[in-house]
Amino acid sequence: ALAKSAAETAVTMLHAPFAPAGTMPVVVGNGFGGVIFHEACGHSLESIRTGKNQSEFSGKMGQKVANSKVTAIDDGSLMGYWGSCGYDDEGTPTQRNILIDKGILTGNLVDTLGSRRMGLAKTGSGRRQSYRFAPVSRMNNTFIAPGNDTGLIETIGYGLYAKQMGGGSVDTLTGEFNFAVLEGYLIKNGKIDSPVRGATLIGKGSEIIQRIDMVSGDLAHSEGMCGAESGSIPTCVGQPMIRVSSILVGGREA
């Protein structure tokens, strides 16, 4: 099934024209679409960065940092999930951590050192690949909570549907990112029009989460490996389908 899906995506994109460039509304598919929040915002909420004032979210606890549609959660206690564990690598029980609650920044991911530095309670987020690494604050299963919006594509006159996201890069200090769209389609007059290839989404995490103005209810999770200071660890990313009212799409000028 995975091979068939990958082959269908590859063939669809092979014959598709290049994506147009410009700023436009974008609908991002559920599941692995959550990699954008993971990379562009999640890492910036780890105490290894917020505690050193090396994050765009440093000093913003209790402030409105996202659209009120956005609630973001990291939960290492979910039964059977790829990024779950009973205890982190410092012996602290994992738990459900609400990072952003209806747009308000309410939490960081805090390990022992971060707890001492910031005066915050540990959140069960001290993780490492193996004994060769010192544990640091890391994500487990990080996702945007489901909403109740419908008709996300139907509300767009002209834009992009990023059905599947690919890889990308992010500056955790500024939150600036660019991510490839693995499978994308133009939206015209509220309908999916045609496939396009070569699209990238470019922006800044703290700005994009303020532009998420519609969140559907079809939450899904996707597994992966996250590499950072304490090595490579299993994590989940996730989200429902979301609409970003305005984002820069990299492609080819007409």
N, C-alpha and C positions, 0 to 999 in steps of 0.2 A: 504493500500500500504506500509506504514512504517513497519507494523508487518510482512508482507510477505517478505520484503527486509531483515529485521533483522533475520527472521527465515532461509532464504536461506543462509545468511552469516554464521550463527551459525552452520548449518548442513555442509556446505562446510569446515569450519575450524575444526569441530569435527573430521572428518575423514582424515584430512591432516597430513602429517608427519611434524616433527619439522623443523623449518628453520635452515639452516646452518649458522654458525658464521663466521665472517671475514669481511674484508674491501672490498667493491665492489661498483660499480655504482648502484644507486637506482633511479627509477622513482616514484615520489610521485603524486598521483591522485589529481584532482582539488577539489575545494570546501573546505571541512574541513581539507584537507592537509595543508591549510594555518595556522592551529593552531601552527605549528612549528615556523613559523615566528612570530606569535603573542606572543608566550611565550618566545622564545629564543632571539628575537631581539626587538619586539615591546615594551615590558616592559622596556628594557634597553634604550629606546629612550624617556622615560617619564622624564620630568624635575625634578621630585621628586628624581630621581637617577642621571641623568646626571649633574644636578646643584650642587650635593654634591660630585662629582667625585666618585660615587659609581656604575659606569657603564663602561663596556668595550668600550663604544663609547664616553665617556667623553673627551672633548678636541680635537675631530677629525672632527669637522665641516669643510666641504670643501675638506676633504680627500677621497680617493678612499677606500671604505670599503667592496665593493661587486663586483661581476662580472658585467661587463658592460651590461649584459642581464637583470639585476635586477633593476626595478623601483618599489619602495614600497610607498604606499599611505595610509593615514588615512583620512576619509571623513565623518564627522558627518552631512553633509547637504544633503546626498543622499535621495531623496524622497521615503518614505515608507520602508526604511530599518530598521532592528531590532535595530541597534545601533545609529539611527539618532535622532536628536532633533534640534529645531530651535535655542535654546540658551543652553549653558552649565549651570551648577548649580552655576555659579558666574555671570550669566547674559551676558556673552560674546557670540556673534553669532558664531555658528559653521561654519566650512569652509573646503575646500579641502586642506590638508597638504601633500606636497610631502616630504617624509622623506629621501628617497634615489632616486636619479635621475641618471639612467644609471650607477649605481655603486658608485656615489659620494654622501656622506652624506650631505644633504641639509637642514634638519630640525629636530626639536625636538617637542614633544608634551608639550605645555607650559601653565601652569595655572598662576594665579596672583602672587603667591609667587615665582614661578619659573621665571616669567618675571622680577621681581625685583632682584632676585639673579643672573640671567644670562644676564640681559640686552637685552632680546629678546622680541619680540611682543607676546602677548597672542594668542593662536591658537584655542580657544573655546574648550579646553580639560579638564576644571575643572569639575570633575564629582563626584557624591556620590550616595549611595543607598537611603538615606533619611536624614532628618534634624538631625539625631543622629550622623552623620559623618561630619567631615570637608572635603570640596572638595579638591581633589588633581588631578594632571595631570593623565589622563587615556585615553585609546583608545576608539574609536567609531566603525567605520567600517574600518578594517585594511586589506589590501590585496596587493598582488604582481600583478602589471599590466600585461595584456596579451602581449605576444610576437608573433612571426610569424614562430616559428620552427615547423617542422613536423617530424614524424618518430622517436619519442624519444625512443620507445621500440626497434625499428628495428636497432638502432645503437649500441645495447648492446649485446656482446657475452655471458656474464654470469653476472647476477645481480638479483635485486629484484624489483618487481613492488608492491609498497605499495598503493593498491587501496583505502583502507580506514584507516585513522589514528584513534587511540584511545587516552586514557589519558596518562599523563606523568608528569614529574617534571623538574624544571629548577632552576638554581642558577642565579638570575638576576644580581649579581655582576660580575660573570665570563662569563655568557652566556652558561655554560655547561648544557646539557639537556639529557634526555632519554625519548623516546616516544614509546608506544606500537603500533604495527601495528595490527589493528583489522581484516583486510582482506589483505593477501599478496600472491604473486605468484612468483615463480622462473621464470627468463627470461633465455632462452638458445638459442643461435644463432639467436637473434633478434625476438624471438617469445615467447609468454607466454606459459610456459611449464606445471606447476602443482602448485596447492595451497600448501602453507606452513603455519604453525601456530607457535605462540610463538616468532615471530620476534620483536625486538626492534631496534630503530634507536638511536645511541649514538653519541654525538658530541658537538661542541661549536658553538653557533650562528654566531659569527663573522667570523669563518672559513668556515662554511657550505655555507653561502651566497656568498662566493668567489668561491665556487665550483659549483654553479648553472650555468651550461653552455648551457642549452637549456630550452626555455620557449615557450609553445604552446599558442594558441589563445583562448582556451576554458575556459575563466574565469567563475568561479562560486563562490557563497557566501554561507556560512552556519552560522546559528544562534547559540548563546550560552550565558551563563552567565559567567562573569569574576569576580573573587574575588580578592581583594587587600586591600590596606590601608583604602579606603573609602567605603568598603562594596562590595556587589554583584550587578553588573550592567549589562544590556543587551549590547552585542557587536556582531558584525559580524566578521568572519574571511573569507579569501578567497584567491584563486590563480587559475591560469590555471594549467594544468599538467606541472610539471617541471622535469628536470633531474639533479641529483647531481652526479658529475663525480666520487666521492669517499666518502664513509661514512662507519663508523663502524656499522655493523649489529650484534646485539646480538642474539644468538640462541644456537644451540648445535653443538659441534665439531663432525666431522665425525669420 
